[in-house]
Amino acid sequence: MDKEIQRKRLKYRATHRGTKEADTIIGGYVTANIQDLSDDQLDALETFLDCPDPDISDWLRGASPKPEGSLGTTLEFLLAYQKNLLTD
């Protein structure tokens, strides 16, 4: 798949999650960083966005254990972005 098309699709998916909180955190992170993500990070983000919103919400709130592998790495990027939102 063409990476620019993948970036556009991922940005749309990240900014249209269905809740304001998810759109702000996930969509904000993706909008701010999509051009800097490597091919592997784009693929990991795609996998992450396939997860159900309740699971993602629980991970972001620390209500359930952090996933392993690329999902966990993507979550760490989102948590750092979320932390920066709260401190700005």
N, C-alpha and C positions, 0 to 999 in steps of 0.2 A: 504494500500500500504506500502511496505517496505520503511522505511525512508531513507535508503542509496540510494535506487533507485530513490526516490523522489529528494534527494539532487543532484544526478548526472544529472537528467533530468532538474532540475531548473538551475543548473550551466550552462548547455548547452544552454538552452533557454535565459539565461541572457547574455551570451557571444556571441550570434549570433542574435542580434536584427535587424541588417540590416544597422545601421549607426555606424560610428566610435565613435561618442559621446556617444551614448547609450551603446555600447559595453564597453567603458571605464568607464562610471559612474555606470551603472547597473551591468555589468559584473564584474567590479573591486570590487564593494561592495559585491556581492554574493560570488565571489572567496575568498575574505578575511574573510567573516563572516559565510559562509554556515554551517560550523561544529558547530558553537555556537548558531544557531537559534533553538528555541523551536519548538515543533510540531505545535503550533498555529501560530508562526511566519512563518514557512514553508508554511502552508496553506494560510496565508495572502500574502506571496510573490507570491505564485502560482496565486492567484486572481489578484494581481497587474500586473503580467506578461501577463495576459489575456487582459489587457487594450491596446487600440491602441497606437502605438508609438507617434502620434501627441498629444494625451492627456497627456501622460507621459512627453513628452518634454515641453508642456505648464506648467504643474505642477512644473517641475524642474526649469523652468525659471521664475516662478511666474506670468506667463501670464494669468493663470486662477486660480480660487479659489481652495485651497487645498481640496481634497476629505475628507470625514468623515470616522470614524471607522477605521478598520484595514488597508484600503488603505492609509488613512492619516498617520497612524503610520509608515507604511512601507516607505512612502514618506519622513517622518522626518528622518528616518535612512539614506536614500539615500542622502538627503540634507546635513546631517552632514558629510557623507563620501565625498560628492562633495566639501564641504567647506574645509575639510582637504586636498583634492587634490590641491586646489587653494593656500593654505597657506604653503604647503611643498616645 
